[in-house]
Amino acid sequence: MDALKSAMAEAALAIEAELDRLIPRGDGHEKRVYDAMRYACLNGGKRLRPFLVLESAKLFDVPRPRALRAAAAIEFVHCYSLVHDDLPAMDDDDLRRGRPTTHKQFDEATAILAGDALLTLAFEVLAHSETHPDGGVRAELVAALASGAGATGMVGGQMFDLEAEQRGKSFSLVDITRLQSMKTGRLIAFACQAGAILGQATARARQALAAYAEDLGLAFQIADDLLDAEGTEAEVGKKVGKDAAAGKATFITHLGIDGARKRARTLALQAAKHLDLYGPKAQMLSNVALFVVERRA
């Protein structure tokens, strides 16, 4: 696991530099929104989704600069989603990664605009010829990210989550699994597929990554539920215990703490097994599966 932590730390530095390069600065009237975009993105974090892009790209020998652009695009979408999730109309959080949330540091209107700008910047980056010389590949990347981020994916899952808060513990395990597959899993699926799209991989190669991503996404969310139930604000960098306080059904509601932990580990092992097709080249991706269920942040 030390090798994975070292690889993730090295990748995070490269991704941070790419984000810094791609986000405008500006000195006109729009400077405030650029500052808010930079505040929302350039603040550390695990950079898990972009790491998955970089590692999946290695399986197909994708040039590093292209992989970094796709990695930056998904991180822009992820950061936009966090900015909007933290707003008073959504989760109403004051802390993110141990710092004031974007709307607390700036204001609500600026936070909304910063999120909008990050989302659109993601597609601008993917559509650029520097991401891939083949316009068909770029179009496939754009379509895949749009599907994963929109109403059929993350946004739809967030709406589903708001319904879960209103309906409380009446949500079934099937409901929760579908919710999290949309809200969390679809972006993780894009992260794992982006390298295959850039590398113009075969259908078989893509199918193995899709199966890996599906199990990984659910394992990740169960681990998040466990952190909300057992973690501390210092570890997680935001409020904890919110699901229980809201009376919302989660994996823990249905499986219990021990059952949820067991399910997460089973899913992680299944995820790693899907990568046998790639042999040693996929070792880091295999290690990620166990990392997501053992993390404390």
N, C-alpha and C positions, 0 to 999 in steps of 0.2 A: 504493500500500500504506500510505502515511502516513495517508490518510483512514480506512482500515480500523482501523489501530492506535488512532487517536484515538476512533473510534466504539466500539471494544471497551473502551477504557479508561473512557469515559463510561458505557457500559452496565454495566461491572463495578462502578462506584461505586453505581449505582442498585440493582443486584442485591444487593450487600453490605448496603445499607441495608434492603432488603426481607427478607433473611435474618435480619438483626439484629432487625427488628421482629417476625418470626414465631416465632423460637425463644424459648421461655419462659426466664425467669431463675429465679425461685423462691428461697425462703430456708429451705425445710424440709429434711427428710432426703433428698429427691430432688435437691437443689441440685447435687450432684456430677455427676449424669448430664446436667443442663442445661449445666454448665460444660464437660463433655466434648463435648457436641453443638456448642457454640459454638466450642470449640477446633478441632474437626474441620472446621467450615464457614467460620468467619470468619478465614481465613488466606491470603487472596489467591487466586492461581491465574488461569488464563486466562478462566474462566467461559465457555468456548466453547459448551457445550450451552445454557445460558440465553440466550446471545447469539443462537443460532439460533432460539430460541423468539421472542425479541423481533423479530427481522428477518422471520421468517415471518409474524408477526402484523401487521406493517406492510403486507404485501401485501394484506391484507383489511381494513385500517382498524380493527383491533381496539383498543378503548380501552387505553391504557397500563397502568392499574392491573390489569386482568384479565390482560394479557400478563405482567406482572411476577409475579403469583401463580403462573402456570403455569411461568414460568422458575425461580422459587424451588423449586417442587416437584421439577423434574428435577434441580436442583442438590442438593437434599436426598438424592435417591436416589443420585446420583453420589458424594457425600461419604460416605454410608453404605457404599457398595461399596468405597471406598478404605480406610475404617477396617477393614473385615473382611478385605480383601485383604492388608493389612499385618500381620495377626496371625501369630504363630508357626506356627499350623496351616495357614496358606495360604502367602503369599509371604515371611513372616518378614523384614519390612523395619523398619529403625530410623529411617529418614528419609523425610519426605514434604514436598515443597515447601521443602526446606532446613531443616525443623524436626523435632524428635522426633515420631515417629508417635504416634497417640492412645494406644495401649496402653503406650508408653514414658513418655509424659507423665503418664498416670493409672495404669491397670493393665488387665490383659486383660479381666477381668469387666466393668469399667466401659466399656471400649471396645466390647464386644459389645452391652451395653445401649444405649449411645449410638447405635450403628449401627441397632439395632432401632427406637429412638425416632425417628431421622431418617427411616427408611423409612415408618413409620406416619404421621408428621407430613406427609409429601408427599401422602398420600391425603386426610388431613384438610383440607389446604389446597385441593386440587382439588375436594373435595366441598362446600365452603362456597359459599353463594350469592353472595359477593363475587367469586368467580371467573367466574361467568356466571349470569344470572337464570334461564336455561332449564335445568331439571333434566336433560333429555335430553343437552344438551351436556356438562354436568358428568359424567354417567355415561359418556359416550363418552370423555372425557379419562381418567377413572379406569380404564376398561377398557383403553385403549390403553397407558397407562403400566404397568399390571399385566402386560400381555402382553409388553411390552418389557423389563421388569425381572425377570420370573420365570423359571420353568424352561424356557419356550419362547424365552427371550431371554437376558439378561445372566447369570442364575444358571446356566442350562443351558450357556451358553458357558464359564463359569468351570469347570464340571465337566468339560467337553470339554478345557479347557486343562490341568487336572490329569492327565487321561488322556494328553495330549500329552507331559507331562513324564515319565510312566512309560514311554511307548512310544518316546521319543526321536525319532530322525530318520526313523522309519518312516512318519510322517504324510505324506500326499501333499499337493500344492498344493490339490487340491479340498477335502481335510479342513481345511486351515488356513484357506481362504477361508470355509468354512461356520462354523468355530469363531469367527472374528473377526466375521463377519456377525451372529452371536448375541451374543457377548461385548461388542463395541463398537458394532456397527452398529445394533442394535435401539433403543438409547437415543438415538442420533443421529437415527434415523428418527422417533422420537417427538418429539424437539425440533423437527424440521422440519415435522412434521404438526400440532403443537399449535396453531400459529397458524391453520391451515386449519380445524381443528375449532372453535376459538373463533369464527372468522369464518364458520362454516357454509358453507364453500366448495363449489364444484361438484366432481364426481368427476374431471373433466379437470384442474382446478387441483391437486387432491390427488395425482393420478398423477404430474404433473411434479415435485412436491416429493418424492414417494417415490423416483423414479428418481434425483433429485439426491442424496438422502440415502444411497442404496445405494452410489453411487460415492464419495461423500464419506467414508463410514464406512470403506471399504476403503483409500482413500488415507491416511486418518488413521492407521490401524493399521500400514500399511507404513512411514509416517514414524516411528511409534513404534519399530518394529523397527530402523530405521536409527539412531535416537537411541541405542538400547540398544547397538548395535554400534559407533557412532562418537562418541557424545556423551561429555561428562565429567560427573562427579557435580555439579560446581559449576553447569553449565548446566542439567542436568535436575532437580536437587534431590532425587535419590534414587540408589541404587546403579545402576550400568550394567554391561553385560556379563553379566547374569544368565542370559540365554537360552543363550548359548554355553557358559557354565559348567555349565549343567544338561543340555547336550546336546540341547536342545529344537529341533524343527523350526520354522522361521519362514519368512516370505516370502524372507528373505535366503538361507536354506539352499537354496532351490530356484531363486532368480533371481539370486543374487549381489548385491553392493552396487550395481553399475551398473544391473543389470537391475531391481532393486527400485526404485531411484530413477526410472528411466524409466517403470516401470509406475505408480508413484504419480502422476507428472506427467500421464500419459495419463488416468488416472482423474479427476484434478482438472479437466482440460479437458473431459472428458465431463460431469462433474457440472455445470459452469458452463453447458454447452450446453443442458442440460435446462431451464434457467431462461429461455430466450428468450421463452417465453410471457408473461413478466411485464415484459419491457422494462427500462427504467432503474430501476424500483422494486426490482429484485432485484440491483442492482449490488454491494451489500455482501455478499450471499450468494455471488455469483460470486467476489468477492475472497477470501472465506473459503476457497474450494476451493484456491486457490493458496497461501494462508497456511499451511494445515495441512501442506503438503508442504515448505515452506521454513523452518518454525520450527526453533528450536534448543533448545526447552524443552517 
